[in-house]
Structure formats: C-alpha cells, structure tokens
Amino acid sequence: MEIILVSIIVAIASSIGGLIAIYTKKEIKQYNKWIKYSELFISSILAILMITIYKAWTISFLVIGAIFTISLSNFLLHIHLSRYIQTFLFGLALGIFFNISRETALAFGAIVAVYNLIKGSMIGAHFIPKRKNIFKKIGNFQAIFILTAIVGYYFITAPVYQAATLNFAAGAVIATIFGSLR
C-alpha cells in the first residue's frame, strides 16, 4: 500500500504544477526555455539514478532503450510521446526502487515530484489558452504513472529484470532528453 500512497503523492505534484500554471501563465511562457532546461536536467538526474542501482548490462540495455524510443518516436510522430514514455518509465522505476530500497524509492519519488511540478506547469500553460481542462490532461499522465508504479512493484521483482528494466528506462529517458534538445 505504501507504493500506492507515494505514487499518488508524486502524481499530485503535477496537478500542483497545473495550479501554478493558472496563476503564472505569462511567466512560464516568458521563461519557457529555462524551464525546459530544468526539466531536462532533472530527467538526467533520474536517468543517472536508474543507471547506478544495477551496473549489470548497463550499456546494452541503455542502447536498446534509446533505440526503441527513437524508433517509436520516428514511427508514431506524436507530440506528447516523450511525456508518455517518461511518465511510464518513471512509474516503473519507482515501483522497482520500492522493491530494492525504500530510501532510494523515496528520494527518486521526491525528484520525480519536482519534475512533475515543472511538467505540470508546462502542460497547464500550454493548454490554458486553448480552453481545455488542464487537470484532465495532467491526470491522464499521472494515471499512467500510478499504474506503472504498481506494475513495477508487484511484477518486476527478480533482480535481473529490475536491472534490465532500469537500464532500458534510463536509455529511453536519455533518448527523450536528446530528442527534446533538437
């Protein structure tokens, strides 16, 4: 049950970011480039944390994760694909970290919460002018996060699968980071 509570708390951070966007829409647009850089920096920290837990097969699964993400992005050409990929993979990683170490999982969750604040404010600032329900848009991503955290916790329990999944996820996140810099 602890994984569910932590994943919900981390997901709520994104809605708080959406609230921030409502009141700071002009500032978010003004500093959009710097906000984007901070998001990429935090994603890099999360990828490094995923790599450092298990050192087995790091290079091979990093490359496989990066190639998979690049191929998927080129094939589907969906503007929000990197958001879905990162949300999915951060959720899996949180669940796996809960199996490995509660302290590491809580630290990872705190960093993802900061990431979600930034991402939620960017999503909110993007959709507010379009008169869309930003919390519905943000909620879609966070439902994926919570569900994948539960899947990571309950189904990816063998160390070999944990190592492969974390390194694959880190490679995919790194690919989305470099894809965002283009």
C-alpha positions in Angstrom: 0.0 0.0 0.0 2.9 2.3 0.6 3.8 2.3 -3.1 0.2 3.4 -4.0 0.3 6.3 -1.4 3.7 7.5 -2.6 2.8 7.3 -6.3 -0.4 9.3 -5.7 1.5 11.9 -3.7 4.1 12.2 -6.5 1.3 12.4 -9.1 -0.4 15.2 -7.2 2.7 17.3 -7.7 1.8 17.5 -11.3 -1.6 18.9 -10.5 0.0 21.5 -8.2 2.2 22.4 -11.2 -1.1 22.9 -13.2 -2.4 25.2 -10.5 0.9 27.2 -10.6 0.4 27.5 -14.4 -3.1 29.1 -13.9 -1.5 31.9 -11.9 1.8 32.2 -13.7 1.0 31.5 -17.3 2.7 34.7 -18.6 5.9 34.0 -16.6 6.0 30.4 -17.7 5.9 31.4 -21.3 8.5 34.1 -20.7 11.0 31.7 -19.1 9.9 28.6 -21.1 13.4 27.9 -22.4 14.9 27.8 -18.9 12.0 25.8 -17.5 12.6 23.3 -20.3 16.3 23.1 -19.4 15.5 22.5 -15.8 13.1 19.7 -16.8 15.9 18.1 -18.9 18.4 18.5 -16.0 16.0 16.7 -13.6 15.4 14.0 -16.2 19.1 13.5 -16.5 19.4 13.1 -12.7 16.7 10.5 -12.7 18.3 8.6 -15.6 21.7 8.6 -13.7 19.9 7.3 -10.6 18.4 4.4 -12.6 21.8 3.5 -14.1 23.6 3.5 -10.8 21.4 1.0 -8.9 22.4 -2.0 -11.0 25.6 -2.0 -13.0 24.9 -5.2 -14.9 24.3 -4.8 -18.7 24.2 -1.1 -18.4 25.5 -0.3 -21.9 23.5 -2.9 -23.8 20.1 -2.0 -22.2 20.8 1.7 -22.4 21.4 1.4 -26.1 18.3 -0.8 -26.6 16.1 1.6 -24.6 17.4 4.6 -26.6 17.0 2.9 -30.0 13.5 1.7 -29.0 12.4 5.2 -28.0 13.9 6.9 -31.1 12.3 4.3 -33.4 8.9 4.7 -31.6 9.1 8.5 -31.8 10.0 8.4 -35.5 7.3 5.9 -36.3 4.4 7.4 -34.4 5.3 11.1 -34.7 3.2 12.0 -31.7 3.9 15.3 -30.0 3.3 14.1 -26.5 5.0 10.7 -26.9 8.1 11.6 -24.9 5.8 12.7 -22.0 4.0 9.4 -22.0 7.3 7.4 -22.3 8.9 9.3 -19.4 5.8 9.0 -17.3 5.5 5.3 -18.0 9.2 4.7 -17.2 9.4 6.8 -14.1 6.4 4.9 -12.7 8.1 1.6 -13.4 11.3 2.8 -11.9 9.6 4.0 -8.7 7.9 0.6 -8.3 11.2 -1.2 -8.8 13.0 1.1 -6.4 10.4 0.2 -3.8 11.4 -3.4 -4.1 15.1 -2.6 -3.8 15.3 0.1 -1.2 12.6 2.3 0.4 15.1 5.2 1.0 16.1 5.2 -2.7 12.5 5.0 -3.8 11.5 8.0 -1.6 14.5 10.0 -2.9 13.6 9.0 -6.5 9.9 9.9 -5.8 10.9 13.3 -4.4 12.9 14.1 -7.6 10.0 12.9 -9.8 7.7 15.1 -7.8 9.8 18.2 -8.6 9.9 17.0 -12.2 6.1 16.7 -12.1 5.7 20.3 -10.7 7.7 21.6 -13.7 6.0 19.3 -16.3 2.5 20.1 -14.8 3.1 23.8 -15.1 4.3 23.5 -18.7 1.4 21.3 -19.7 -1.0 23.7 -17.9 0.5 26.8 -19.6 0.2 25.1 -23.0 -3.5 24.1 -22.6 -4.9 27.1 -20.7 -5.1 29.3 -23.8 -6.9 26.5 -25.7 -9.7 26.5 -23.1 -9.0 22.8 -22.3 -9.4 21.2 -18.9 -5.7 21.1 -17.9 -6.3 18.8 -14.9 -7.9 16.2 -17.3 -4.8 16.4 -19.5 -2.4 16.2 -16.5 -4.5 13.4 -14.9 -4.0 11.2 -18.0 -0.3 11.2 -17.5 -0.5 10.7 -13.8 -2.9 7.8 -14.0 -0.3 6.1 -16.2 2.4 6.9 -13.6 0.4 5.4 -10.7 -0.5 2.2 -12.6 3.1 1.6 -13.9 4.5 2.2 -10.4 2.1 -0.6 -9.1 3.2 -2.8 -12.0 6.9 -2.2 -11.3 6.4 -3.0 -7.7 4.3 -6.2 -8.0 5.6 -7.7 -11.2 9.2 -6.8 -11.7 10.7 -8.4 -8.7 13.6 -10.5 -10.0 16.9 -8.6 -9.8 17.8 -9.5 -13.4 14.5 -8.0 -14.7 14.9 -5.0 -12.4 18.4 -4.3 -13.8 17.3 -4.7 -17.4 14.2 -2.5 -16.9 16.0 0.3 -15.1 18.8 0.4 -17.7 16.3 0.3 -20.5 14.3 3.1 -18.9 17.4 5.2 -18.4 18.3 4.7 -22.1 14.8 5.7 -23.1 14.9 8.8 -20.9 18.3 9.8 -22.2 16.9 9.5 -25.8 13.9 11.7 -25.0 16.3 14.2 -23.4 18.4 14.4 -26.6 15.3 14.4 -28.7 14.0 17.4 -26.8 17.2 19.3 -27.5 16.7 19.2 -31.2 
